[in-house]
Amino acid sequence: LIVGCAQASEAFGQLTESKSRLQAFTTVAFALLALASVGGFAFSWLERENELHRYELNRAIYDSLAGSTDFEYCHHPAFKDVGYCKRHEKLEGQLRLFLDTSGNSLTDREQWTFIGSFFFVLNLASTVGYATQGGPATTGGKFFAVIFGIIGIPLFGCSLL
């Protein structure tokens, strides 16, 4: 009987400990989601306009470079097999590839929309990094990235314990 009571007491203690750990994890997870939501609004407000402006500049650079070597008749089906026209088409493809891989995309990747900003904060807090997205470009965005890192990294660490 005494052994049975001791085992029951130990099981109850483990259950109570598990319950408190679950509560702590839930609290930390909720705090991380709240932080990411606030970050989603903050970074989309701080960075989105700059991102859209960068796409406009990238498009203007592309159009200028591609247009400077463009032969108007290359767009006509009769000239599609001419060597110069084939090379120009290849140049446009290489130029697009260069711009896309250097972080200067021609199309809107929506990195600083609410959803993109939300995931940016989660990446920042998890210390996985944000190499594929890139970091904030504005002074305000950089400042808030530091603040969100100071708050988010310890929160994420607590969720792992």
MDAnalysis code that builds the backbone (N, CA, C; Angstrom):
import MDAnalysis as mda
import numpy as np

u = mda.Universe.empty(483, n_residues=161, atom_resindex=np.repeat(np.arange(161), 3), trajectory=True)
u.add_TopologyAttr("name", ["N", "CA", "C"] * 161)
u.add_TopologyAttr("resid", np.arange(1, 162))
u.add_TopologyAttr("resname", ["LEU", "ILE", "VAL", "GLY", "CYS", "ALA", "GLN", "ALA", "SER", "GLU", "ALA", "PHE", "GLY", "GLN", "LEU", "THR", "GLU", "SER", "LYS", "SER", "ARG", "LEU", "GLN", "ALA", "PHE", "THR", "THR", "VAL", "ALA", "PHE", "ALA", "LEU", "LEU", "ALA", "LEU", "ALA", "SER", "VAL", "GLY", "GLY", "PHE", "ALA", "PHE", "SER", "TRP", "LEU", "GLU", "ARG", "GLU", "ASN", "GLU", "LEU", "HIS", "ARG", "TYR", "GLU", "LEU", "ASN", "ARG", "ALA", "ILE", "TYR", "ASP", "SER", "LEU", "ALA", "GLY", "SER", "THR", "ASP", "PHE", "GLU", "TYR", "CYS", "HIS", "HIS", "PRO", "ALA", "PHE", "LYS", "ASP", "VAL", "GLY", "TYR", "CYS", "LYS", "ARG", "HIS", "GLU", "LYS", "LEU", "GLU", "GLY", "GLN", "LEU", "ARG", "LEU", "PHE", "LEU", "ASP", "THR", "SER", "GLY", "ASN", "SER", "LEU", "THR", "ASP", "ARG", "GLU", "GLN", "TRP", "THR", "PHE", "ILE", "GLY", "SER", "PHE", "PHE", "PHE", "VAL", "LEU", "ASN", "LEU", "ALA", "SER", "THR", "VAL", "GLY", "TYR", "ALA", "THR", "GLN", "GLY", "GLY", "PRO", "ALA", "THR", "THR", "GLY", "GLY", "LYS", "PHE", "PHE", "ALA", "VAL", "ILE", "PHE", "GLY", "ILE", "ILE", "GLY", "ILE", "PRO", "LEU", "PHE", "GLY", "CYS", "SER", "LEU", "LEU"])
u.atoms.positions = np.array([
    [0.835, -1.197, 0.000],
    [0.000, 0.000, 0.000],
    [0.878, 1.258, 0.000],
    [1.933, 1.240, 0.803],
    [2.819, 2.408, 0.883],
    [3.537, 2.612, -0.457],
    [3.953, 1.496, -1.080],
    [4.619, 1.589, -2.387],
    [3.658, 2.154, -3.420],
    [2.415, 1.717, -3.385],
    [1.400, 2.204, -4.319],
    [1.156, 3.694, -4.146],
    [1.110, 4.176, -2.883],
    [0.913, 5.605, -2.610],
    [2.110, 6.409, -3.095],
    [3.316, 5.889, -2.918],
    [4.532, 6.581, -3.352],
    [4.556, 6.708, -4.873],
    [4.155, 5.628, -5.552],
    [4.134, 5.671, -7.010],
    [3.074, 6.647, -7.518],
    [1.930, 6.653, -6.881],
    [0.857, 7.568, -7.259],
    [1.288, 9.012, -7.030],
    [1.974, 9.259, -5.908],
    [2.457, 10.602, -5.597],
    [3.489, 11.060, -6.623],
    [4.373, 10.144, -7.005],
    [5.398, 10.466, -8.000],
    [4.757, 10.753, -9.358],
    [3.774, 9.957, -9.741],
    [3.073, 10.149, -11.008],
    [2.341, 11.489, -11.012],
    [1.715, 11.832, -9.872],
    [1.015, 13.105, -9.764],
    [2.004, 14.264, -9.884],
    [3.170, 14.126, -9.272],
    [4.207, 15.168, -9.357],
    [4.673, 15.359, -10.792],
    [4.856, 14.269, -11.521],
    [5.280, 14.358, -12.914],
    [4.186, 14.994, -13.768],
    [2.934, 14.657, -13.488],
    [1.816, 15.230, -14.219],
    [1.742, 16.733, -13.982],
    [1.919, 17.143, -12.732],
    [1.879, 18.555, -12.389],
    [3.030, 19.295, -13.061],
    [4.215, 18.690, -13.071],
    [5.380, 19.299, -13.718],
    [5.145, 19.416, -15.224],
    [4.586, 18.386, -15.833],
    [4.300, 18.414, -17.266],
    [3.283, 19.492, -17.596],
    [2.284, 19.623, -16.713],
    [1.247, 20.627, -16.937],
    [1.834, 22.034, -16.851],
    [2.717, 22.277, -15.879],
    [3.306, 23.614, -15.744],
    [4.257, 23.906, -16.906],
    [4.958, 22.893, -17.413],
    [5.835, 23.084, -18.574],
    [5.002, 23.396, -19.815],
    [3.868, 22.729, -19.956],
    [2.981, 22.987, -21.076],
    [2.428, 24.406, -21.005],
    [2.063, 24.847, -19.812],
    [1.574, 26.208, -19.640],
    [2.656, 27.222, -19.979],
    [3.883, 26.957, -19.542],
    [4.990, 27.862, -19.842],
    [5.251, 27.917, -21.347],
    [5.247, 26.755, -21.984],
    [5.465, 26.712, -23.434],
    [4.359, 27.467, -24.165],
    [3.117, 27.261, -23.751],
    [1.991, 27.935, -24.385],
    [2.110, 29.447, -24.234],
    [2.508, 29.895, -23.058],
    [2.681, 31.325, -22.809],
    [3.775, 31.907, -23.701],
    [4.905, 31.208, -23.789],
    [6.018, 31.684, -24.608],
    [5.636, 31.652, -26.094],
    [4.958, 30.602, -26.533],
    [4.532, 30.507, -27.931],
    [3.558, 31.636, -28.277],
    [2.635, 31.923, -27.363],
    [1.703, 33.027, -27.576],
    [2.456, 34.351, -27.650],
    [3.440, 34.545, -26.772],
    [4.236, 35.776, -26.790],
    [5.002, 35.914, -28.108],
    [5.541, 34.801, -28.613],
    [6.250, 34.841, -29.897],
    [5.309, 35.202, -31.045],
    [4.127, 34.622, -31.050],
    [3.151, 34.946, -32.085],
    [2.709, 36.403, -31.999],
    [2.541, 36.887, -30.788],
    [2.176, 38.294, -30.602],
    [3.303, 39.205, -31.091],
    [4.539, 38.855, -30.753],
    [5.691, 39.635, -31.204],
    [5.788, 39.626, -32.728],
    [5.591, 38.451, -33.335],
    [5.651, 38.344, -34.793],
    [4.520, 39.146, -35.444],
    [3.358, 39.183, -34.814],
    [2.242, 39.967, -35.352],
    [2.541, 41.456, -35.299],
    [3.063, 41.909, -34.171],
    [3.448, 43.317, -34.049],
    [4.536, 43.632, -35.080],
    [5.497, 42.714, -35.221],
    [6.550, 42.888, -36.220],
    [6.008, 42.901, -37.633],
    [4.979, 42.092, -37.884],
    [4.358, 42.078, -39.202],
    [3.824, 43.445, -39.581],
    [3.165, 44.090, -38.642],
    [2.660, 45.436, -38.895],
    [3.795, 46.449, -38.990],
    [4.739, 46.385, -38.043],
    [5.819, 47.372, -37.993],
    [6.698, 47.323, -39.249],
    [7.155, 46.132, -39.609],
    [8.066, 46.042, -40.752],
    [7.357, 46.280, -42.080],
    [6.111, 45.872, -42.201],
    [5.405, 46.156, -43.459],
    [5.191, 47.663, -43.594],
    [4.959, 48.331, -42.488],
    [4.789, 49.788, -42.508],
    [6.116, 50.481, -42.802],
    [7.207, 49.991, -42.223],
    [8.516, 50.627, -42.390],
    [9.200, 50.289, -43.713],
    [9.025, 49.078, -44.213],
    [9.839, 48.600, -45.331],
    [9.120, 48.457, -46.666],
    [7.813, 48.323, -46.672],
    [7.097, 47.974, -47.907],
    [7.258, 49.032, -49.005],
    [7.122, 50.292, -48.677],
    [7.243, 51.348, -49.684],
    [8.633, 51.346, -50.313],
    [9.650, 51.164, -49.493],
    [11.020, 51.097, -49.991],
    [11.209, 49.887, -50.906],
    [10.598, 48.757, -50.540],
    [10.685, 47.554, -51.366],
    [10.064, 47.797, -52.745],
    [8.890, 48.412, -52.782],
    [8.222, 48.682, -54.060],
    [9.037, 49.653, -54.921],
    [9.644, 50.630, -54.285],
    [10.496, 51.583, -55.008],
    [11.710, 50.869, -55.602],
    [12.278, 49.927, -54.852],
    [13.432, 49.162, -55.334],
    [13.056, 48.339, -56.564],
    [11.850, 47.755, -56.589],
    [11.410, 47.006, -57.762],
    [11.297, 47.921, -58.990],
    [10.799, 49.136, -58.792],
    [10.703, 50.093, -59.893],
    [12.084, 50.423, -60.448],
    [13.043, 50.651, -59.550],
    [14.410, 50.946, -59.994],
    [15.026, 49.755, -60.720],
    [14.811, 48.560, -60.197],
    [15.341, 47.358, -60.847],
    [14.774, 47.202, -62.252],
    [13.482, 47.456, -62.393],
    [12.833, 47.353, -63.700],
    [13.405, 48.406, -64.655],
    [13.634, 49.624, -64.156],
    [14.194, 50.685, -65.000],
    [15.618, 50.331, -65.448],
    [16.406, 49.766, -64.551],
    [17.773, 49.353, -64.904],
    [17.721, 48.248, -65.960],
    [16.857, 47.268, -65.735],
    [16.723, 46.168, -66.692],
    [16.296, 46.693, -68.060],
    [15.269, 47.529, -68.083],
    [14.767, 48.055, -69.351],
    [15.848, 48.867, -70.069],
    [16.610, 49.628, -69.305],
    [17.669, 50.431, -69.898],
    [18.768, 49.553, -70.496],
    [19.205, 48.554, -69.748],
    [20.270, 47.676, -70.235],
    [19.799, 46.807, -71.400],
    [18.629, 46.228, -71.277],
    [18.120, 45.372, -72.350],
    [17.753, 46.201, -73.579],
    [17.211, 47.385, -73.350],
    [16.798, 48.238, -74.461],
    [17.957, 48.867, -75.199],
    [19.086, 49.029, -74.528],
    [20.233, 49.675, -75.179],
    [20.821, 48.816, -76.288],
    [20.584, 47.524, -76.252],
    [21.111, 46.624, -77.287],
    [20.000, 45.990, -78.110],
    [18.794, 46.485, -77.939],
    [17.644, 45.873, -78.615],
    [17.568, 46.310, -80.073],
    [17.302, 45.365, -80.939],
    [17.062, 45.607, -82.360],
    [15.568, 45.397, -82.558],
    [14.872, 46.431, -82.982],
    [13.404, 46.382, -82.993],
    [12.832, 45.214, -83.780],
    [13.517, 44.733, -84.803],
    [12.979, 43.658, -85.623],
    [13.198, 42.276, -85.013],
    [13.979, 42.202, -83.924],
    [14.173, 40.903, -83.262],
    [12.856, 40.363, -82.709],
    [11.894, 41.232, -82.503],
    [10.607, 40.813, -81.964],
    [9.677, 40.288, -83.058],
    [10.082, 40.433, -84.290],
    [9.296, 39.940, -85.431],
    [9.650, 38.468, -85.661],
    [8.646, 37.599, -85.885],
    [8.910, 36.161, -86.049],
    [9.915, 35.825, -87.155],
    [9.996, 36.641, -88.170],
    [10.909, 36.351, -89.285],
    [12.378, 36.456, -88.863],
    [12.650, 37.208, -87.803],
    [14.030, 37.433, -87.376],
    [14.431, 36.606, -86.162],
    [13.540, 35.750, -85.695],
    [13.799, 35.035, -84.433],
    [15.032, 34.133, -84.496],
    [15.422, 33.666, -85.694],
    [16.570, 32.770, -85.809],
    [17.875, 33.491, -86.159],
    [17.824, 34.786, -86.288],
    [19.041, 35.555, -86.583],
    [19.939, 35.497, -85.350],
    [21.243, 35.305, -85.582],
    [22.196, 35.141, -84.477],
    [22.162, 36.270, -83.462],
    [22.114, 37.516, -83.961],
    [22.091, 38.658, -83.048],
    [20.863, 38.613, -82.148],
    [19.726, 38.279, -82.733],
    [18.477, 38.239, -81.964],
    [18.506, 37.124, -80.923],
    [19.096, 35.990, -81.287],
    [19.222, 34.893, -80.314],
    [20.120, 35.304, -79.160],
    [21.223, 35.972, -79.480],
    [22.144, 36.417, -78.421],
    [21.494, 37.472, -77.532],
    [20.682, 38.331, -78.141],
    [19.995, 39.358, -77.344],
    [18.994, 38.717, -76.391],
    [18.289, 37.717, -76.871],
    [17.347, 37.005, -76.007],
    [18.094, 36.326, -74.853],
    [19.250, 35.751, -75.152],
    [20.076, 35.121, -74.117],
    [20.567, 36.172, -73.119],
    [20.955, 37.343, -73.628],
    [21.403, 38.436, -72.760],
    [20.289, 38.849, -71.805],
    [19.073, 38.977, -72.313],
    [17.954, 39.351, -71.450],
    [17.738, 38.315, -70.350],
    [17.837, 37.029, -70.708],
    [17.693, 35.966, -69.712],
    [18.792, 36.011, -68.662],
    [20.032, 36.233, -69.103],
    [21.150, 36.312, -68.156],
    [21.027, 37.540, -67.267],
    [20.555, 38.630, -67.826],
    [20.361, 39.849, -67.056],
    [19.281, 39.650, -65.989],
    [18.198, 38.994, -66.362],
    [17.130, 38.681, -65.390],
    [17.663, 37.794, -64.269],
    [18.402, 36.754, -64.659],
    [18.978, 35.835, -63.675],
    [19.918, 36.566, -62.732],
    [20.771, 37.419, -63.284],
    [21.700, 38.191, -62.450],
    [20.949, 39.063, -61.460],
    [19.948, 39.773, -61.932],
    [19.196, 40.660, -61.043],
    [18.459, 39.866, -59.967],
    [17.857, 38.749, -60.348],
    [17.110, 37.949, -59.366],
    [18.022, 37.348, -58.307],
    [19.191, 36.848, -58.708],
    [20.078, 36.191, -57.738],
    [20.861, 37.184, -56.905],
    [20.936, 38.438, -57.338],
    [21.668, 39.433, -56.558],
    [20.761, 40.196, -55.599],
    [19.516, 39.736, -55.482],
    [18.583, 40.395, -54.565],
    [17.872, 41.583, -55.182],
    [17.995, 41.749, -56.480],
    [17.370, 42.872, -57.177],
    [16.297, 42.381, -58.129],
    [15.328, 41.701, -57.590],
    [14.282, 41.070, -58.386],
    [13.508, 42.093, -59.202],
    [13.003, 41.632, -60.325],
    [12.169, 42.477, -61.179],
    [10.701, 42.362, -60.809],
    [10.346, 41.303, -60.122],
    [8.952, 41.093, -59.733],
    [8.808, 41.227, -58.223],
    [7.641, 41.610, -57.808],
    [7.362, 41.817, -56.382],
    [7.328, 40.480, -55.659],
    [8.262, 40.268, -54.769],
    [8.307, 39.032, -53.982],
    [7.501, 39.152, -52.688],
    [6.967, 40.326, -52.452],
    [6.121, 40.597, -51.286],
    [6.816, 40.208, -49.978],
    [8.088, 40.552, -49.878],
    [8.844, 40.206, -48.681],
    [8.449, 41.055, -47.486],
    [8.015, 42.273, -47.728],
    [7.678, 43.150, -46.609],
    [6.186, 43.438, -46.521],
    [5.376, 42.498, -46.951],
    [3.948, 42.567, -46.654],
    [3.792, 42.102, -45.201],
    [2.563, 42.082, -44.697],
    [2.370, 41.629, -43.315],
    [2.888, 40.200, -43.133],
    [2.529, 39.300, -44.043],
    [2.938, 37.894, -43.915],
    [4.457, 37.760, -44.014],
    [5.063, 38.423, -44.982],
    [6.519, 38.365, -45.118],
    [7.223, 38.914, -43.895],
    [6.701, 40.002, -43.353],
    [7.287, 40.610, -42.156],
    [7.096, 39.720, -40.931],
    [5.935, 39.079, -40.855],
    [5.647, 38.147, -39.759],
    [6.698, 37.032, -39.744],
    [6.940, 36.431, -40.899],
    [7.930, 35.356, -40.975],
    [9.351, 35.875, -40.788],
    [9.611, 37.112, -41.172],
    [10.920, 37.710, -40.920],
    [11.207, 37.744, -39.425],
    [10.219, 38.163, -38.633],
    [10.410, 38.234, -37.173],
    [10.625, 36.834, -36.600],
    [9.884, 35.845, -37.082],
    [10.092, 34.474, -36.596],
    [11.480, 33.956, -36.977],
    [11.930, 34.254, -38.189],
    [13.282, 33.861, -38.591],
    [14.330, 34.563, -37.741],
    [14.104, 35.819, -37.480],
    [15.028, 36.588, -36.651],
    [15.090, 36.016, -35.239],
    [13.945, 35.722, -34.657],
    [13.888, 35.199, -33.287],
    [14.499, 33.811, -33.192],
    [14.354, 33.008, -34.234],
    [14.880, 31.642, -34.189],
    [16.371, 31.599, -34.482],
    [16.939, 32.723, -34.862],
    [18.349, 32.871, -35.243],
    [18.704, 32.017, -36.453],
    [17.706, 31.582, -37.211],
    [17.972, 30.879, -38.462],
    [18.610, 31.856, -39.437],
    [18.246, 33.102, -39.322],
    [18.768, 34.129, -40.201],
    [17.753, 34.509, -41.246],
    [18.109, 35.506, -42.018],
    [17.193, 35.975, -43.048],
    [17.934, 36.239, -44.342],
    [18.844, 35.352, -44.683],
    [19.678, 35.535, -45.865],
    [18.874, 35.559, -47.156],
    [17.874, 34.716, -47.285],
    [17.116, 34.690, -48.531],
    [16.200, 35.896, -48.661],
    [15.731, 36.403, -47.559],
    [14.843, 37.558, -47.617],
    [15.641, 38.847, -47.624],
    [16.750, 38.852, -46.973],
    [17.487, 40.092, -46.805],
    [16.976, 40.831, -45.596],
    [17.728, 41.768, -45.158],
    [17.357, 42.522, -43.969],
    [16.661, 43.820, -44.325],
    [16.235, 44.518, -43.328],
    [15.584, 45.809, -43.549],
    [16.556, 46.793, -44.208],
    [16.025, 47.675, -45.020],
    [16.853, 48.653, -45.712],
    [16.759, 50.040, -45.084],
    [15.663, 50.323, -44.401],
    [15.487, 51.645, -43.815],
    [16.126, 51.698, -42.430],
    [16.435, 52.891, -41.995],
    [17.032, 53.073, -40.669],
    [16.074, 52.597, -39.586],
    [14.797, 52.936, -39.722],
    [13.796, 52.491, -38.748],
    [13.671, 50.980, -38.714],
    [13.701, 50.358, -39.886],
    [13.617, 48.906, -39.964],
    [14.809, 48.231, -39.298],
    [15.994, 48.784, -39.502],
    [17.201, 48.227, -38.877],
    [17.125, 48.358, -37.357],
    [16.651, 49.514, -36.892],
    [16.511, 49.736, -35.450],
    [15.538, 48.725, -34.847],
    [14.386, 48.554, -35.487],
    [13.397, 47.616, -34.966],
    [13.858, 46.166, -35.080],
    [14.694, 45.862, -36.063],
    [15.240, 44.502, -36.165],
    [16.091, 44.192, -34.933],
    [16.853, 45.165, -34.481],
    [17.659, 44.970, -33.264],
    [16.742, 44.774, -32.059],
    [15.731, 45.622, -31.939],
    [14.800, 45.529, -30.812],
    [14.068, 44.183, -30.820],
    [13.558, 43.796, -31.980],
    [12.845, 42.523, -32.064],
    [13.788, 41.350, -31.823],
    [15.042, 41.473, -32.217],
    [16.018, 40.422, -31.932],
    [16.295, 40.307, -30.451],
    [16.451, 41.434, -29.782],
    [16.725, 41.433, -28.340],
    [15.570, 40.799, -27.567],
    [14.360, 41.029, -28.019],
    [13.192, 40.455, -27.347],
    [12.916, 39.029, -27.838],
    [12.985, 38.827, -29.152],
    [12.555, 37.559, -29.738],
    [13.505, 36.399, -29.535],
    [14.814, 36.633, -29.566],
    [15.771, 35.517, -29.443],
    [15.663, 34.863, -28.070],
    [15.634, 35.611, -26.966],
    [15.452, 34.944, -25.672],
    [14.088, 34.236, -25.541],
    [13.040, 34.854, -26.116],
    [11.725, 34.197, -26.079],
    [11.768, 32.861, -26.806],
    [12.388, 32.851, -27.971],
    [12.482, 31.605, -28.732],
    [13.308, 30.585, -27.973],
    [14.377, 31.037, -27.338],
    [15.196, 30.131, -26.521],
    [14.406, 29.520, -25.382],
    [13.536, 30.320, -24.744],
    [12.692, 29.800, -23.660],
    [11.729, 28.740, -24.171],
    [11.286, 28.885, -25.405],
    [10.335, 27.899, -25.931],
    [11.002, 26.543, -26.160],
    [12.303, 26.519, -26.277],
    [13.020, 25.279, -26.499],
    [13.332, 24.532, -25.197],
    [13.211, 25.212, -24.085],
    [13.557, 24.579, -22.806],
    [12.510, 23.647, -22.305],
])
